[in-house]
Amino acid sequence: MKKIVLLFSLLLFPVMVFADDYLIRPFEAVVTSEKGTDLDGKEKIHLNKDDKIFISLEFDKDTGGTYIDEEMYKVAFKDIEPVSEEVLVSADNIMDSGLVNKLYITSESMDVYSGPSVAYKKVGTISKDDEITYQYYYDPYVYIEKDDIKGWVNAKENNLFIIGDVDFITTKEIKTTCGNIPVNTVFQHPMVKAIDIYDVLVEYNDCRTIVKSLEDESMVSMVNQYLVSNKKVKLYETPEFDSKVIDTIPKFTVLNNLAVYYQKFEDGNGTGIASPGDRTKNRWYVEYNSVRGWVDLDSFSTFEVKDKAVKHAKKEKVKAIIIPVILVVTVGGCLLSFYISGRKKK
């Protein structure tokens, strides 16, 4: 009986190996076809019935794949079956999200499998708008439970959205089917696409709509970092170039940074890429004196912990006072020394 050795890497997030396949949780399968099956790759490799193989790639509902001597080979799922009929969740082989989360389905229905691959047996079907919970995942599959149905669904193929763990803010007015969403609108833990977090599902005006934030950075995720201003800084109402200045922040001020920086540039040559000569702005969304706005990124030092930011600000303030004093004393001492030396010569 042959046993083909798999070369694979287990990654936390899905990695696109080729244009039409993705890594899955590796599983051992046995050839069930009476005629055996052919592995399609650099050369044809024939497997007989009852031969075993490790599968680590999935192309579609019909085809899986593996690596042999660093070469990729495809195999038809109809000719094989997983050795284990199901994959139970456990701390040893499944990622735990740390909380019971909810899924939102945008497709009309989706199939549920006993393991994280379409090669496993189908155990049920979930319909759109069903309330579903999940806690475990092995990208791109998530383990779900709905009534008496328990199993795995492909988040990538089924366009699933999950409750995100970060807040998002709009960087411009966004036109949607739910109405125009104003700039600087904060959405707390909106749902994000399970595989592509840049598709954000938000609720606005008692209506749900999808914002494709990656296309134009119309929304950015918010974080908790602390900034210390290195100079006097203008606070802008929006991240746009000609935005209104709403306040001025003094030098060495500690601020809570609320959003990942938003890059803005003039696309002078129409390439979509900042070029020499284009005006470029990288801005943070911050809060100062209970007022929120945008500041230039290059005017700050960043810190993960507030205490470190506060210590840095105090240190810089002291240096700003002491260094000029030292210079004045040093220069004064030199001048006095020259004066005394001159008096002695007389």
C-alpha positions in Angstrom: 0.0 0.0 0.0 1.4 3.4 -1.0 1.5 6.3 1.3 2.4 9.7 -0.2 4.2 12.1 2.0 2.8 15.6 2.2 4.9 18.8 2.4 2.7 21.5 3.9 2.6 24.5 6.2 -0.1 25.2 8.7 -1.0 28.9 8.6 -3.4 30.9 10.7 -4.8 32.7 7.7 -5.6 31.2 4.3 -2.8 31.5 1.8 -3.5 31.5 -1.9 -1.1 29.0 -3.4 -2.3 29.4 -6.9 -5.1 31.4 -8.5 -7.7 28.7 -8.0 -6.8 26.8 -4.9 -6.2 27.3 -1.2 -4.7 25.5 1.7 -7.0 23.4 3.9 -6.5 21.3 7.1 -4.5 18.3 5.8 -6.3 15.0 6.0 -5.5 11.4 5.1 -7.7 9.9 2.4 -8.1 6.4 0.9 -8.7 5.6 -2.8 -12.2 4.0 -3.0 -12.6 3.8 -6.8 -12.4 0.2 -8.1 -10.3 1.5 -11.0 -8.0 3.5 -8.8 -7.3 7.1 -9.6 -4.7 9.2 -11.4 -2.8 12.1 -9.8 -2.5 14.9 -12.3 0.6 17.0 -12.1 4.2 17.1 -13.5 3.6 13.5 -14.6 0.8 11.0 -14.2 0.9 8.9 -11.0 -1.6 6.1 -10.7 -3.0 5.0 -7.3 -4.8 1.7 -6.8 -7.9 1.1 -4.7 -7.1 1.3 -0.9 -3.9 3.3 -1.5 -3.6 6.3 0.9 -2.8 9.9 0.2 -2.6 13.2 2.2 -4.7 16.1 0.9 -3.7 19.6 1.7 -5.2 21.7 -1.1 -8.7 22.3 -2.3 -9.6 23.6 -5.8 -13.4 23.3 -5.9 -16.1 20.8 -4.9 -14.7 18.2 -7.2 -10.9 18.5 -6.9 -8.3 18.4 -4.2 -4.5 18.3 -4.3 -1.3 17.4 -2.6 2.5 18.0 -3.0 5.0 15.3 -3.9 8.7 16.3 -4.1 7.5 20.0 -4.0 5.4 19.5 -7.1 1.6 20.0 -6.9 -0.7 17.1 -8.0 -4.5 17.1 -8.4 -6.9 14.3 -7.5 -10.6 13.8 -8.0 -12.6 13.8 -4.8 -15.1 11.3 -6.3 -12.3 8.7 -6.3 -11.2 9.1 -2.6 -12.7 9.4 0.9 -11.2 10.8 4.1 -10.0 8.0 6.4 -11.8 9.7 9.3 -15.5 10.4 8.6 -15.5 13.6 10.6 -13.2 16.1 12.3 -14.2 16.9 15.9 -13.1 20.2 17.4 -10.3 20.1 19.9 -7.5 22.3 21.2 -5.0 20.1 19.5 -5.9 20.6 15.9 -8.5 23.4 15.6 -8.1 27.1 16.0 -10.3 28.5 18.8 -11.7 32.0 18.2 -12.0 32.4 22.0 -15.6 33.3 21.9 -18.9 32.1 20.4 -19.5 34.2 17.4 -22.4 34.7 15.0 -22.4 34.2 11.2 -24.4 36.1 8.6 -25.0 34.3 5.3 -25.4 36.3 2.1 -25.8 33.3 -0.2 -29.2 31.6 -0.4 -27.9 28.4 1.2 -24.7 26.5 2.0 -23.8 22.9 2.5 -22.4 21.6 5.9 -19.7 18.9 5.9 -18.5 16.6 8.7 -14.9 17.9 8.2 -13.2 21.0 6.9 -13.3 20.1 3.2 -16.0 19.2 0.6 -14.3 15.8 0.5 -16.1 14.9 3.7 -19.7 13.7 3.8 -22.5 16.3 3.7 -24.4 16.5 7.0 -26.9 19.2 6.2 -27.8 22.5 4.6 -28.0 26.0 6.2 -30.4 28.6 4.6 -29.9 32.3 4.3 -30.9 34.4 7.4 -30.5 31.3 9.7 -29.0 32.3 13.0 -25.7 30.4 13.2 -22.9 30.3 15.8 -19.3 29.3 15.5 -16.3 29.1 17.8 -13.8 27.0 15.9 -12.2 27.5 12.5 -9.6 26.1 10.2 -9.4 28.7 7.4 -11.2 28.8 5.1 -13.6 26.5 7.0 -15.5 27.3 10.2 -17.3 24.9 12.5 -20.9 25.8 13.0 -23.9 24.6 14.9 -27.5 25.1 14.0 -30.2 23.1 15.8 -29.2 19.4 15.2 -26.7 20.3 12.4 -23.1 20.4 13.4 -20.2 20.6 10.9 -18.0 22.7 8.7 -18.8 25.3 6.0 -16.5 27.0 3.6 -16.5 30.7 4.5 -14.7 31.7 1.3 -17.1 30.0 -1.1 -20.3 30.9 0.8 -19.5 34.6 1.3 -19.9 34.4 5.1 -19.6 37.4 7.3 -18.6 37.3 11.0 -18.7 39.8 13.8 -15.3 41.6 13.8 -13.2 42.3 16.8 -12.4 46.0 15.8 -14.3 49.1 15.1 -14.3 50.8 11.7 -14.6 54.5 10.7 -15.6 56.0 7.4 -12.9 58.3 5.8 -15.4 59.9 3.3 -19.1 60.0 2.6 -20.2 56.6 1.3 -23.2 56.2 -1.0 -25.0 52.9 -0.2 -28.4 51.3 -0.7 -29.2 52.3 2.9 -28.5 55.9 2.3 -25.4 58.1 2.3 -23.1 57.4 5.3 -21.3 60.6 6.5 -17.5 60.8 7.0 -16.2 60.0 10.5 -19.1 57.6 11.1 -17.9 54.9 13.6 -19.3 51.3 13.4 -18.6 49.3 16.5 -17.6 45.7 15.7 -19.4 45.4 12.4 -19.5 42.1 10.5 -16.6 41.5 8.2 -16.2 39.0 5.4 -14.7 35.8 7.0 -12.0 35.5 4.4 -11.5 39.1 3.2 -11.9 41.5 6.1 -12.0 44.5 3.7 -15.6 43.7 2.9 -17.5 45.2 5.8 -21.2 44.5 6.5 -22.7 47.5 8.4 -26.1 48.5 9.7 -27.2 52.0 8.9 -30.7 53.5 9.0 -32.1 50.0 10.1 -30.7 48.5 6.9 -27.8 46.2 6.1 -25.3 47.0 3.4 -21.8 45.8 2.3 -19.0 48.4 2.0 -16.0 47.3 0.0 -13.5 49.3 2.0 -10.3 48.0 0.4 -11.1 49.5 -3.1 -10.8 53.1 -2.0 -10.1 53.0 1.7 -13.6 54.4 2.4 -13.4 52.7 5.8 -10.4 51.9 8.0 -10.2 49.8 11.1 -9.6 51.4 14.4 -6.9 50.6 16.9 -5.8 51.7 20.4 -2.3 53.2 20.2 -0.9 56.3 21.8 0.8 59.2 20.1 3.1 61.9 21.2 3.3 65.0 19.1 6.8 66.0 18.1 5.7 69.6 17.2 2.7 71.8 17.1 0.1 69.9 15.0 -3.1 70.9 13.2 -6.2 68.8 13.8 -8.3 68.4 10.7 -12.0 67.7 10.4 -11.5 65.0 7.7 -8.5 63.2 6.1 -8.9 65.2 2.8 -6.2 67.6 1.7 -8.2 70.8 2.0 -10.0 69.8 5.2 -11.0 72.4 7.7 -8.6 72.9 10.7 -10.7 72.5 13.9 -7.9 72.8 16.5 -4.2 73.0 17.1 -2.4 70.4 19.3 0.6 71.6 21.3 4.0 69.9 21.1 4.6 66.9 23.4 0.9 66.2 23.8 -0.2 62.5 24.4 -3.1 61.4 22.3 -5.2 58.3 21.9 -4.9 57.1 18.3 -8.3 55.6 17.2 -7.7 54.6 13.6 -5.1 53.0 11.4 -3.5 55.7 9.2 -5.3 56.6 6.0 -3.1 57.4 3.0 -4.2 60.1 0.7 -2.5 61.3 -2.5 -3.2 63.1 -5.7 -3.1 60.6 -8.6 -1.4 62.9 -11.1 -0.7 60.2 -13.7 -3.9 58.1 -13.2 -2.0 54.9 -12.1 -3.5 54.6 -8.7 0.0 54.8 -7.2 1.5 57.8 -5.4 4.2 59.2 -7.7 6.9 61.9 -7.3 5.2 65.3 -7.4 1.9 64.1 -6.1 0.7 65.6 -2.8 0.7 62.8 -0.2 -0.8 62.8 3.3 -0.7 60.0 5.8 -3.1 60.8 8.6 -4.2 59.3 12.0 -7.7 59.7 13.5 -7.2 60.9 17.1 -9.0 62.5 20.0 -7.9 65.8 21.6 -9.8 67.6 24.3 -12.8 65.4 23.6 -12.7 66.5 19.9 -12.0 63.9 17.3 -10.2 64.6 14.0 -7.3 63.8 11.7 -3.6 64.6 12.1 -0.5 64.1 9.9 1.3 60.8 10.7 4.8 62.1 10.4 4.3 64.5 13.3 4.1 61.9 16.0 5.9 59.1 17.8 3.8 56.0 18.4 3.5 53.8 21.5 1.5 50.7 22.4 1.2 51.5 26.1 0.0 54.9 27.5 2.5 54.9 30.3 5.4 54.8 27.8 3.9 57.6 25.8 3.5 59.8 28.9 7.1 59.1 30.1 8.3 60.0 26.6 6.4 63.2 26.5 7.7 64.2 30.0 11.3 63.3 29.0 11.1 65.4 25.8 9.6 68.4 27.7 12.5 68.3 30.2 15.0 68.0 27.4 13.4 71.0 25.7 13.9 73.0 28.8 17.3 71.7 30.0 19.2 71.7 26.6 18.7 75.4 26.0 19.7 76.1 29.6 22.9 74.1 29.2 23.7 75.9 26.0 23.2 79.3 27.6 25.3 78.3 30.7 28.0 76.8 28.4 28.2 79.8 26.1 28.0 82.2 29.1 30.8 80.4 30.8 33.0 80.6 27.7 32.3 84.3 27.3 33.0 84.9 30.9 36.3 82.9 30.7 37.4 85.0 27.6 36.5 88.2 29.5 38.5 87.2 32.6 41.4 86.1 30.5 41.4 89.4 28.6 41.3 91.4 31.9 44.4 89.5 33.2 46.4 90.3 30.1 45.8 94.0 30.7 
